[in-house]
Each structure stands twice: as structure tokens, then as C-alpha cells.
Amino acid sequence: MNQTENLRSILLHSKMNVEYFKDIIPGNIYDCKGYDLIDLFEELPVTEKSIIKQNILSFINDGLKSDLGPVVNFSRDYNREYYYNLSYGEIVLEYTTGTSGMPFFTVKTVKERLMLGRYLWKFRNEVKKINKIDFFNFLHCFNNGGYPFPFEEVGDYNELLILELRHLMRHKFAWWHINAELLNQYANAINVNNLSFDDLKIDVIENNGAYISDEEKIEFSKLFNCNIVDNYGCRELWCIGFDCIEGEMHVNEDCVYFELVNDQNEVIYKPNIIGKVLITSLRQKSMPYIRYDLGDIAYYLPGECKCGRKTKRIRVLPGRHMIVGTNIYGNKLFREVMLHLTLERGISKFYSINIMQVALYSFNVYVSGNQENSHLLESEFTSYARKKLNSREYNFNFIYDEKVKLKSIFNISHLLKDTASFQLK
């Protein structure tokens, strides 16, 4: 089936089998001659994450819901996934990461996951064909407590990072599946310790689950001497878009129907216009997502890609809150500040940083974790932020919470993710 037929099929299935959509999707399912579900699609309401969290069982296929009740447990390790063999079939509970609040579970059958995986590997093989034994999956390793290396985690985190890098060199993996947050830890360890890893024979590093800028791609590509590709997705739907050999991100139209809408939820069709990302799953019938608001923003690229693909190309942006009095996205700017602190200045002895604009020229900067050299952090943060804002009028009030215990000086895994919580008070 083509994408339109897949979309029509998932709408009809949801109308018949998913409680929430039975009233949302209009029409008589037994007599569809008078209307076309596709024609009505853009009139359907946007599905917010908060709606799913409040009514989660109503988003699950009726045939699965009755069996699912006893195994649903919100007091879980969200970094793990859980398999169950039910009368509906073998299913997996996955939990979102909770960057926008309390995580919630999403349901897929094993068959659905295998299908999503096949289309993801199709993208990967177009960049470089590799054997799965040459693929090092750092993320989504749910065995051994989620730790992907065949040895125990040592106490000193700096030592552990070097040990892990040497493992990668020794086994000569061709493809490294990781994210920008974790990759920053390795880059920081290499730079701080003046290490050389010329024997690291990685051909491709795949960023998954975290925004990565063009500047970061260039820096990581130089440092690790390999190609950097971006896998844009989420736990709920897996791969939404993937970079081609030309470095352009194409929508995964085999698995998702992609939309951009403005603040009035009117659909955007033209290129270079920033809008909210809405996703409809085309392959997931156990828990379908229809016009699902991811909380991301993006825009379409004009023209055709040099790689020859005809699918939509998108550019995903790091956040939607603008700094008051400017046309600058706070997430993007403060992300650059974070990269300056950690990669260029070697300042990383903290757990996380959150920034809130409290007045036109005033920000509160909340630093979690014990920062031994707060004066250096504050001076570097302030001077670089003022430089990027092109004004010395901006003031930054630093507020410390030293209750958070650090795993090590290199533990910045939450740093770049938490800058996404930039807020306007």
C-alpha cells in the first residue's frame, strides 16, 4: 500500500478498535461511501501528550486492553522495556524518557517492532551497508541493566570512559549508535585527557534521541574521523526521519505520516516555514498515534535532494521558546553556551543547568550538583551568553543546588537535555 492507503487503513482501524478515536474520527464505519477518511484527516483534533497520559488505556486497541490491565505498572525503571505473552500476542511495554514530565508507557507488538526495525535498517543501509555484528548499539540495550559493554562499570567515570573507548577500538565496530549527550562525554574525556584514538575505526556515528546541530556534526566528525548521521525519533514511534548520504533528513514515510502546523493548528505545506511537528503512526495498531504533538518544531526544505530520494526533507530545530525582546530561540542559544563550557573550556563539574528568563534582561541559572569552581563557570557562561546575545545588558543570577550527587566530573548526560527546559516566566 502507498502512504495514503496506509493512512486510511490506520484511521479506519482506530475508528473501529480504539476507544478514544471512536468518537474523534467521524462517520459510520459500516458505510464509508459518503465520505473519505483522508478528506477529514486534517479536521481531526491534535493529540497532546497530556491527553494520552490522562486517558492512556483508551488509546490502546480494545483486543489488547483487557489483558493489559494486570501488567501495567507506573512504578517502573523507565530505562527498561517489558515483554509479555498475552492472548493478543507477544507485546512490549516501552516507557518514554519523560523530558516533558512524568513518563508514560507505549505498547507495541513484537511484530510491529520488527517491522519498524526493518524500515530503520533500510535507512542505515542506504548510508553504509554493514553487518549487524559491526553495529555497536549503545542505546536501548535492555539486557544487563542497560549497560552495553561486556565488563563491569568501574567506580571512576573518567577511567570507565577510556576503558569503553578502548573496547570500541579493539573490536573495530563500523557503526556506533549513541546520542549527542553521551557522545559529548566521550569527546570531553578525549579533550581533557589529551587522548588520541586514531585506531577508532568507526565509519558512522548515529545520533538518536537528542537534538544535534550542524556545528556539532562537524566537530564530532573531525574528532572521531567518521560520518555523523541523525536519527530523529521518539520511543513512541521510533524512527521519524533519518539522514541520507548527503546529510539531509528525510521523513520515514513508510512508517509515519508527518505534518507541520502553525499555532492555530493549520497545516503548513510550504518550505522554510517553522511549525509544530505532528506525527501519525502508519504501522502501529496496538497503540496508534494520530496527529500526535511531539512538542518539536521543524520546517520543510525546498527543492529535491541530491541523493535522489523524493520523500519530504525536514530540518528539526532545538526548541520553540524565544528569548523575550529577541527573535532568538533560547534553547539553541543556551545549548551553544553549554557546548562552549564543556567542550571548549572543559567546565563540566555539575549535573545539570536550567535557565529561566525572569525579566527582559535577566535570567536565573539553576545549577544542580557541586560546582567547585563556580566563579569560572559564571564568568564563562555570562561572557559567552552576552556575546551570543550581542549585548552586555543581560544579567545572569546563578542559583546552586548541591544536594545532587555527581557520578563523576564527566557526567553531563543531563546537561544538554535539560537546557530544553528553558522557560519564560
NUKETOR-305430 format. One record per residue (C-alpha): x, y, z; residue in three letters. Coordinates in steps of 0.2 Angstrom, whole numbers, plus 2048, in hexadecimal, padded with zeros to 3 digits. Layout:
BEGIN
pt xx X; yy Y; zz Z; type ALA
...
This chain:
BEGIN
pt xx 800; yy 800; zz 800; type MET
pt xx 806; yy 812; zz 7FD; type ASN
pt xx 806; yy 81F; zz 80B; type GLN
pt xx 7F4; yy 825; zz 808; type THR
pt xx 7ED; yy 813; zz 809; type GLU
pt xx 7F7; yy 810; zz 819; type ASN
pt xx 7F0; yy 820; zz 820; type LEU
pt xx 7DE; yy 81B; zz 81C; type ARG
pt xx 7E1; yy 80A; zz 823; type SER
pt xx 7E8; yy 810; zz 834; type ILE
pt xx 7D9; yy 81C; zz 835; type LEU
pt xx 7CC; yy 80F; zz 832; type LEU
pt xx 7D5; yy 803; zz 83E; type HIS
pt xx 7D5; yy 810; zz 84B; type SER
pt xx 7C3; yy 815; zz 848; type LYS
pt xx 7BE; yy 803; zz 84B; type MET
pt xx 7CA; yy 7FD; zz 858; type ASN
pt xx 7D0; yy 80B; zz 863; type VAL
pt xx 7C5; yy 813; zz 870; type GLU
pt xx 7CB; yy 825; zz 86F; type TYR
pt xx 7CA; yy 826; zz 85C; type PHE
pt xx 7B9; yy 81E; zz 85A; type LYS
pt xx 7B1; yy 82F; zz 85E; type ASP
pt xx 7BF; yy 83A; zz 857; type ILE
pt xx 7BF; yy 832; zz 846; type ILE
pt xx 7AE; yy 837; zz 83E; type PRO
pt xx 7A3; yy 82C; zz 833; type GLY
pt xx 79B; yy 81B; zz 833; type ASN
pt xx 7A8; yy 80E; zz 832; type ILE
pt xx 79C; yy 802; zz 829; type TYR
pt xx 798; yy 80E; zz 81B; type ASP
pt xx 7A7; yy 818; zz 816; type CYS
pt xx 7A0; yy 81C; zz 804; type LYS
pt xx 79A; yy 82D; zz 809; type GLY
pt xx 7AB; yy 834; zz 80F; type TYR
pt xx 7BD; yy 831; zz 80E; type ASP
pt xx 7C7; yy 82F; zz 81E; type LEU
pt xx 7D6; yy 838; zz 815; type ILE
pt xx 7CB; yy 847; zz 811; type ASP
pt xx 7C7; yy 849; zz 823; type LEU
pt xx 7D8; yy 845; zz 82A; type PHE
pt xx 7DE; yy 857; zz 82C; type GLU
pt xx 7CE; yy 85C; zz 836; type GLU
pt xx 7D2; yy 84F; zz 843; type LEU
pt xx 7D8; yy 857; zz 854; type PRO
pt xx 7EA; yy 857; zz 858; type VAL
pt xx 7EF; yy 849; zz 865; type THR
pt xx 7F9; yy 851; zz 874; type GLU
pt xx 804; yy 847; zz 87F; type LYS
pt xx 7FA; yy 84C; zz 88E; type SER
pt xx 7EA; yy 845; zz 887; type ILE
pt xx 7F3; yy 834; zz 884; type ILE
pt xx 7FA; yy 834; zz 896; type LYS
pt xx 7E8; yy 838; zz 89D; type GLN
pt xx 7DF; yy 82B; zz 893; type ASN
pt xx 7ED; yy 81E; zz 88E; type ILE
pt xx 7E3; yy 80E; zz 88E; type LEU
pt xx 7D6; yy 816; zz 882; type SER
pt xx 7E4; yy 818; zz 875; type PHE
pt xx 7E7; yy 805; zz 875; type ILE
pt xx 7DF; yy 7F9; zz 869; type ASN
pt xx 7D0; yy 7F1; zz 871; type ASP
pt xx 7D6; yy 7DF; zz 86D; type GLY
pt xx 7E5; yy 7E3; zz 878; type LEU
pt xx 7DF; yy 7EE; zz 885; type LYS
pt xx 7D6; yy 7E1; zz 890; type SER
pt xx 7E6; yy 7D6; zz 891; type ASP
pt xx 7F1; yy 7E5; zz 894; type LEU
pt xx 7E9; yy 7EB; zz 8A5; type GLY
pt xx 7F2; yy 7DF; zz 8B0; type PRO
pt xx 804; yy 7E3; zz 8A9; type VAL
pt xx 803; yy 7F6; zz 8A9; type VAL
pt xx 80E; yy 7FD; zz 8B6; type ASN
pt xx 813; yy 80F; zz 8B7; type PHE
pt xx 820; yy 80C; zz 8C4; type SER
pt xx 82D; yy 805; zz 8B8; type ARG
pt xx 83F; yy 808; zz 8B2; type ASP
pt xx 83B; yy 813; zz 8A3; type TYR
pt xx 84C; yy 80E; zz 89B; type ASN
pt xx 846; yy 7FC; zz 899; type ARG
pt xx 838; yy 7F4; zz 88E; type GLU
pt xx 82D; yy 7E6; zz 893; type TYR
pt xx 827; yy 7D7; zz 889; type TYR
pt xx 817; yy 7CD; zz 88B; type TYR
pt xx 80F; yy 7BF; zz 882; type ASN
pt xx 7FC; yy 7C3; zz 883; type LEU
pt xx 7ED; yy 7BB; zz 879; type SER
pt xx 7EF; yy 7CA; zz 86D; type TYR
pt xx 801; yy 7C5; zz 86A; type GLY
pt xx 812; yy 7C9; zz 870; type GLU
pt xx 813; yy 7DB; zz 874; type ILE
pt xx 820; yy 7E7; zz 87B; type VAL
pt xx 81D; yy 7F6; zz 887; type LEU
pt xx 829; yy 804; zz 884; type GLU
pt xx 82A; yy 814; zz 88F; type TYR
pt xx 82D; yy 825; zz 889; type THR
pt xx 83C; yy 82E; zz 890; type THR
pt xx 831; yy 83B; zz 898; type GLY
pt xx 83B; yy 84B; zz 893; type THR
pt xx 82A; yy 854; zz 892; type SER
pt xx 824; yy 84D; zz 8A3; type GLY
pt xx 81F; yy 83C; zz 8AA; type MET
pt xx 823; yy 82E; zz 89E; type PRO
pt xx 815; yy 823; zz 897; type PHE
pt xx 815; yy 812; zz 88F; type PHE
pt xx 812; yy 80E; zz 87D; type THR
pt xx 80D; yy 7FD; zz 876; type VAL
pt xx 814; yy 7F4; zz 867; type LYS
pt xx 812; yy 7E2; zz 861; type THR
pt xx 822; yy 7D9; zz 85D; type VAL
pt xx 81D; yy 7D8; zz 84B; type LYS
pt xx 81A; yy 7EB; zz 84B; type GLU
pt xx 82C; yy 7EE; zz 852; type ARG
pt xx 834; yy 7E2; zz 845; type LEU
pt xx 82B; yy 7EC; zz 837; type MET
pt xx 831; yy 7FD; zz 83E; type LEU
pt xx 842; yy 7F6; zz 840; type GLY
pt xx 842; yy 7F0; zz 82E; type ARG
pt xx 83E; yy 801; zz 827; type TYR
pt xx 84B; yy 809; zz 832; type LEU
pt xx 859; yy 7FD; zz 82C; type TRP
pt xx 853; yy 802; zz 81A; type LYS
pt xx 859; yy 813; zz 81E; type PHE
pt xx 869; yy 80E; zz 826; type ARG
pt xx 86E; yy 803; zz 817; type ASN
pt xx 86B; yy 811; zz 80B; type GLU
pt xx 879; yy 81B; zz 815; type VAL
pt xx 885; yy 80B; zz 817; type LYS
pt xx 881; yy 7F9; zz 815; type LYS
pt xx 888; yy 7F0; zz 825; type ILE
pt xx 885; yy 7E0; zz 82E; type ASN
pt xx 87C; yy 7E0; zz 83E; type LYS
pt xx 88C; yy 7D9; zz 847; type ILE
pt xx 895; yy 7EA; zz 842; type ASP
pt xx 887; yy 7F4; zz 84A; type PHE
pt xx 88A; yy 7FA; zz 85C; type PHE
pt xx 879; yy 7FE; zz 864; type ASN
pt xx 87D; yy 80A; zz 873; type PHE
pt xx 86A; yy 80F; zz 875; type LEU
pt xx 85B; yy 804; zz 878; type HIS
pt xx 865; yy 7F6; zz 87F; type CYS
pt xx 859; yy 7EE; zz 88B; type PHE
pt xx 863; yy 7DF; zz 890; type ASN
pt xx 870; yy 7E0; zz 89E; type ASN
pt xx 868; yy 7EF; zz 8A6; type GLY
pt xx 869; yy 7F9; zz 897; type GLY
pt xx 87C; yy 7F9; zz 897; type TYR
pt xx 883; yy 7F4; zz 885; type PRO
pt xx 895; yy 7F0; zz 889; type PHE
pt xx 89B; yy 7DE; zz 88E; type PRO
pt xx 8A3; yy 7E4; zz 89E; type PHE
pt xx 89E; yy 7EC; zz 8AF; type GLU
pt xx 89C; yy 7FE; zz 8B1; type GLU
pt xx 8AB; yy 804; zz 8BB; type VAL
pt xx 8AA; yy 811; zz 8C8; type GLY
pt xx 8B4; yy 81F; zz 8C0; type ASP
pt xx 8AA; yy 826; zz 8B1; type TYR
pt xx 8B8; yy 82D; zz 8A8; type ASN
pt xx 8C1; yy 81C; zz 8A9; type GLU
pt xx 8B1; yy 814; zz 8A3; type LEU
pt xx 8AF; yy 81F; zz 894; type LEU
pt xx 8C1; yy 81B; zz 88E; type ILE
pt xx 8BE; yy 809; zz 891; type LEU
pt xx 8AE; yy 809; zz 886; type GLU
pt xx 8B8; yy 813; zz 878; type LEU
pt xx 8C5; yy 806; zz 878; type ARG
pt xx 8B8; yy 7F8; zz 877; type HIS
pt xx 8B1; yy 801; zz 867; type LEU
pt xx 8C3; yy 802; zz 860; type MET
pt xx 8C7; yy 7F0; zz 863; type ARG
pt xx 8B7; yy 7E9; zz 85B; type HIS
pt xx 8B7; yy 7F5; zz 84C; type LYS
pt xx 8A5; yy 7F8; zz 84B; type PHE
pt xx 89F; yy 801; zz 83B; type ALA
pt xx 88F; yy 809; zz 842; type TRP
pt xx 88D; yy 811; zz 853; type TRP
pt xx 87B; yy 814; zz 859; type HIS
pt xx 87B; yy 821; zz 867; type ILE
pt xx 874; yy 833; zz 86A; type ASN
pt xx 87C; yy 844; zz 86A; type ALA
pt xx 87B; yy 845; zz 87D; type GLU
pt xx 885; yy 836; zz 880; type LEU
pt xx 891; yy 839; zz 872; type LEU
pt xx 895; yy 84A; zz 87A; type ASN
pt xx 89B; yy 840; zz 889; type GLN
pt xx 8A7; yy 836; zz 87E; type TYR
pt xx 8AD; yy 846; zz 875; type ALA
pt xx 8AF; yy 84F; zz 886; type ASN
pt xx 8BA; yy 840; zz 88C; type ALA
pt xx 8C5; yy 840; zz 87D; type ILE
pt xx 8C8; yy 853; zz 87D; type ASN
pt xx 8CB; yy 854; zz 890; type VAL
pt xx 8D7; yy 845; zz 890; type ASN
pt xx 8DF; yy 84A; zz 880; type ASN
pt xx 8DC; yy 839; zz 879; type LEU
pt xx 8DE; yy 833; zz 867; type SER
pt xx 8D3; yy 825; zz 860; type PHE
pt xx 8D9; yy 824; zz 84F; type ASP
pt xx 8D5; yy 811; zz 84F; type ASP
pt xx 8C3; yy 814; zz 852; type LEU
pt xx 8BD; yy 80E; zz 841; type LYS
pt xx 8AB; yy 813; zz 842; type ILE
pt xx 8A4; yy 817; zz 831; type ASP
pt xx 893; yy 81E; zz 837; type VAL
pt xx 88C; yy 826; zz 848; type ILE
pt xx 87A; yy 826; zz 849; type GLU
pt xx 872; yy 833; zz 854; type ASN
pt xx 861; yy 82D; zz 85B; type ASN
pt xx 856; yy 836; zz 868; type GLY
pt xx 85E; yy 847; zz 86A; type ALA
pt xx 85F; yy 856; zz 85F; type TYR
pt xx 870; yy 858; zz 856; type ILE
pt xx 875; yy 868; zz 84D; type SER
pt xx 87E; yy 86A; zz 83D; type ASP
pt xx 88D; yy 871; zz 847; type GLU
pt xx 88D; yy 862; zz 852; type GLU
pt xx 88D; yy 856; zz 843; type LYS
pt xx 89C; yy 85F; zz 83C; type ILE
pt xx 8A5; yy 85E; zz 84D; type GLU
pt xx 8A1; yy 84C; zz 851; type PHE
pt xx 8A5; yy 847; zz 83F; type SER
pt xx 8B7; yy 84F; zz 841; type LYS
pt xx 8BA; yy 848; zz 852; type LEU
pt xx 8B5; yy 836; zz 84E; type PHE
pt xx 8B9; yy 836; zz 83B; type ASN
pt xx 8A9; yy 82F; zz 835; type CYS
pt xx 898; yy 834; zz 82E; type ASN
pt xx 88A; yy 83A; zz 83A; type ILE
pt xx 878; yy 836; zz 836; type VAL
pt xx 869; yy 83B; zz 83F; type ASP
pt xx 85B; yy 830; zz 844; type ASN
pt xx 84C; yy 83B; zz 849; type TYR
pt xx 83F; yy 831; zz 853; type GLY
pt xx 837; yy 82D; zz 863; type CYS
pt xx 833; yy 81E; zz 86E; type ARG
pt xx 821; yy 81E; zz 869; type GLU
pt xx 823; yy 81D; zz 856; type LEU
pt xx 836; yy 819; zz 854; type TRP
pt xx 83E; yy 820; zz 844; type CYS
pt xx 835; yy 830; zz 83D; type ILE
pt xx 843; yy 837; zz 832; type GLY
pt xx 854; yy 831; zz 82D; type PHE
pt xx 863; yy 839; zz 825; type ASP
pt xx 868; yy 834; zz 813; type CYS
pt xx 879; yy 833; zz 80C; type ILE
pt xx 878; yy 846; zz 808; type GLU
pt xx 875; yy 84A; zz 81A; type GLY
pt xx 863; yy 84F; zz 817; type GLU
pt xx 855; yy 848; zz 822; type MET
pt xx 847; yy 83F; zz 819; type HIS
pt xx 836; yy 83A; zz 821; type VAL
pt xx 833; yy 828; zz 824; type ASN
pt xx 824; yy 828; zz 81A; type GLU
pt xx 822; yy 815; zz 81A; type ASP
pt xx 81E; yy 815; zz 82D; type CYS
pt xx 818; yy 827; zz 831; type VAL
pt xx 80D; yy 834; zz 82A; type TYR
pt xx 816; yy 845; zz 82D; type PHE
pt xx 80D; yy 856; zz 82F; type GLU
pt xx 813; yy 867; zz 833; type LEU
pt xx 806; yy 873; zz 83B; type VAL
pt xx 806; yy 885; zz 841; type ASN
pt xx 800; yy 88B; zz 852; type ASP
pt xx 7EE; yy 88A; zz 84C; type GLN
pt xx 7F1; yy 878; zz 846; type ASN
pt xx 7EF; yy 87D; zz 834; type GLU
pt xx 7F9; yy 872; zz 829; type VAL
pt xx 809; yy 879; zz 821; type ILE
pt xx 80E; yy 872; zz 810; type TYR
pt xx 81B; yy 87F; zz 80A; type LYS
pt xx 82E; yy 87E; zz 80E; type PRO
pt xx 837; yy 889; zz 81A; type ASN
pt xx 828; yy 88C; zz 825; type ILE
pt xx 82B; yy 886; zz 837; type ILE
pt xx 81D; yy 87C; zz 83F; type GLY
pt xx 818; yy 86F; zz 84C; type LYS
pt xx 81C; yy 85D; zz 848; type VAL
pt xx 80D; yy 851; zz 848; type LEU
pt xx 80F; yy 83F; zz 845; type ILE
pt xx 803; yy 831; zz 840; type THR
pt xx 809; yy 81F; zz 841; type SER
pt xx 806; yy 814; zz 832; type LEU
pt xx 80C; yy 803; zz 838; type ARG
pt xx 806; yy 803; zz 84B; type GLN
pt xx 7F5; yy 7FC; zz 84E; type LYS
pt xx 7F7; yy 7F6; zz 860; type SER
pt xx 7F9; yy 808; zz 865; type MET
pt xx 7F7; yy 814; zz 856; type PRO
pt xx 7FC; yy 827; zz 857; type TYR
pt xx 7F1; yy 833; zz 84D; type ILE
pt xx 7F6; yy 845; zz 84A; type ARG
pt xx 802; yy 843; zz 859; type TYR
pt xx 80A; yy 853; zz 85F; type ASP
pt xx 81C; yy 84E; zz 863; type LEU
pt xx 820; yy 860; zz 86A; type GLY
pt xx 82E; yy 862; zz 85C; type ASP
pt xx 82F; yy 86F; zz 84F; type ILE
pt xx 836; yy 86E; zz 83D; type ALA
pt xx 834; yy 874; zz 82C; type TYR
pt xx 834; yy 86D; zz 81A; type TYR
pt xx 843; yy 86F; zz 80F; type LEU
pt xx 840; yy 875; zz 7FD; type PRO
pt xx 845; yy 86C; zz 7ED; type GLY
pt xx 84B; yy 85A; zz 7EB; type GLU
pt xx 859; yy 851; zz 7F3; type CYS
pt xx 869; yy 84C; zz 7EA; type LYS
pt xx 867; yy 83A; zz 7F1; type CYS
pt xx 858; yy 837; zz 7E5; type GLY
pt xx 84B; yy 834; zz 7F3; type ARG
pt xx 83A; yy 83C; zz 7EF; type LYS
pt xx 834; yy 83C; zz 801; type THR
pt xx 832; yy 84C; zz 80C; type LYS
pt xx 842; yy 853; zz 813; type ARG
pt xx 841; yy 85C; zz 824; type ILE
pt xx 84C; yy 866; zz 82F; type ARG
pt xx 848; yy 864; zz 842; type VAL
pt xx 84B; yy 872; zz 84D; type LEU
pt xx 850; yy 871; zz 860; type PRO
pt xx 842; yy 87A; zz 868; type GLY
pt xx 834; yy 886; zz 866; type ARG
pt xx 835; yy 893; zz 874; type HIS
pt xx 83D; yy 8A3; zz 86E; type MET
pt xx 846; yy 8AF; zz 87A; type ILE
pt xx 83B; yy 8BE; zz 87E; type VAL
pt xx 840; yy 8CD; zz 874; type GLY
pt xx 849; yy 8C3; zz 867; type THR
pt xx 846; yy 8B7; zz 859; type ASN
pt xx 852; yy 8AB; zz 860; type ILE
pt xx 84D; yy 899; zz 866; type TYR
pt xx 853; yy 897; zz 878; type GLY
pt xx 856; yy 885; zz 876; type ASN
pt xx 862; yy 887; zz 867; type LYS
pt xx 86B; yy 895; zz 86F; type LEU
pt xx 86E; yy 88D; zz 880; type PHE
pt xx 872; yy 87D; zz 878; type ARG
pt xx 881; yy 886; zz 870; type GLU
pt xx 886; yy 88D; zz 881; type VAL
pt xx 886; yy 87B; zz 888; type MET
pt xx 891; yy 875; zz 87A; type LEU
pt xx 89D; yy 883; zz 87D; type HIS
pt xx 89E; yy 87F; zz 88F; type LEU
pt xx 8A0; yy 86D; zz 88D; type THR
pt xx 8AA; yy 86A; zz 87D; type LEU
pt xx 8B4; yy 87A; zz 87C; type GLU
pt xx 8B7; yy 87F; zz 88E; type ARG
pt xx 8B6; yy 86E; zz 896; type GLY
pt xx 8AA; yy 873; zz 8A3; type ILE
pt xx 89E; yy 864; zz 8A7; type SER
pt xx 89E; yy 862; zz 8BA; type LYS
pt xx 88C; yy 863; zz 8BC; type PHE
pt xx 87D; yy 858; zz 8B9; type TYR
pt xx 871; yy 864; zz 8AF; type SER
pt xx 86D; yy 876; zz 8AB; type ILE
pt xx 85C; yy 87D; zz 8A9; type ASN
pt xx 859; yy 88F; zz 8A3; type ILE
pt xx 849; yy 89A; zz 8A6; type MET
pt xx 846; yy 8AB; zz 89F; type GLN
pt xx 83F; yy 8B5; zz 8AE; type VAL
pt xx 840; yy 8C7; zz 8A6; type ALA
pt xx 844; yy 8CF; zz 895; type LEU
pt xx 857; yy 8CF; zz 899; type TYR
pt xx 858; yy 8C3; zz 8A7; type SER
pt xx 859; yy 8B0; zz 8A9; type PHE
pt xx 85A; yy 8A4; zz 8B7; type ASN
pt xx 867; yy 896; zz 8B4; type VAL
pt xx 863; yy 887; zz 8BF; type TYR
pt xx 873; yy 87C; zz 8C1; type VAL
pt xx 870; yy 86A; zz 8C9; type SER
pt xx 87F; yy 861; zz 8D0; type GLY
pt xx 88F; yy 867; zz 8D9; type ASN
pt xx 898; yy 874; zz 8CF; type GLN
pt xx 8A9; yy 876; zz 8D6; type GLU
pt xx 8AF; yy 884; zz 8CB; type ASN
pt xx 89E; yy 88E; zz 8CA; type SER
pt xx 8A7; yy 89F; zz 8C6; type HIS
pt xx 8AF; yy 897; zz 8B6; type LEU
pt xx 89E; yy 890; zz 8B1; type LEU
pt xx 895; yy 8A0; zz 8B4; type GLU
pt xx 8A1; yy 8AB; zz 8AB; type SER
pt xx 8A2; yy 8A0; zz 89C; type GLU
pt xx 890; yy 89D; zz 89B; type PHE
pt xx 88C; yy 8B0; zz 89C; type THR
pt xx 899; yy 8B6; zz 890; type SER
pt xx 895; yy 8A9; zz 883; type TYR
pt xx 882; yy 8AB; zz 885; type ALA
pt xx 884; yy 8BE; zz 883; type ARG
pt xx 88E; yy 8BC; zz 874; type LYS
pt xx 881; yy 8B1; zz 86C; type LYS
pt xx 873; yy 8BD; zz 871; type LEU
pt xx 87E; yy 8CC; zz 86A; type ASN
pt xx 87B; yy 8D6; zz 87A; type SER
pt xx 883; yy 8D9; zz 88B; type ARG
pt xx 872; yy 8DE; zz 892; type GLU
pt xx 86D; yy 8CC; zz 897; type TYR
pt xx 870; yy 8C6; zz 8A9; type ASN
pt xx 871; yy 8B4; zz 8AF; type PHE
pt xx 86D; yy 8B0; zz 8C1; type ASN
pt xx 874; yy 89F; zz 8C5; type PHE
pt xx 86B; yy 894; zz 8D2; type ILE
pt xx 874; yy 884; zz 8D8; type TYR
pt xx 86C; yy 874; zz 8DE; type ASP
pt xx 87A; yy 869; zz 8E5; type GLU
pt xx 86F; yy 85B; zz 8EB; type LYS
pt xx 871; yy 851; zz 8DB; type VAL
pt xx 87F; yy 845; zz 8DC; type LYS
pt xx 88A; yy 844; zz 8CC; type LEU
pt xx 88F; yy 833; zz 8C4; type LYS
pt xx 89F; yy 83C; zz 8BE; type SER
pt xx 8A6; yy 84C; zz 8B7; type ILE
pt xx 8A2; yy 846; zz 8A6; type PHE
pt xx 88F; yy 842; zz 8A9; type ASN
pt xx 887; yy 84F; zz 89E; type ILE
pt xx 87A; yy 843; zz 897; type SER
pt xx 86C; yy 84E; zz 89E; type HIS
pt xx 874; yy 85E; zz 899; type LEU
pt xx 86F; yy 861; zz 887; type LEU
pt xx 85E; yy 859; zz 88A; type LYS
pt xx 85A; yy 864; zz 898; type ASP
pt xx 85D; yy 874; zz 88F; type THR
pt xx 84D; yy 86F; zz 885; type ALA
pt xx 844; yy 875; zz 895; type SER
pt xx 848; yy 887; zz 892; type PHE
pt xx 839; yy 890; zz 897; type GLN
pt xx 831; yy 8A1; zz 896; type LEU
pt xx 82A; yy 8A6; zz 8A7; type LYS
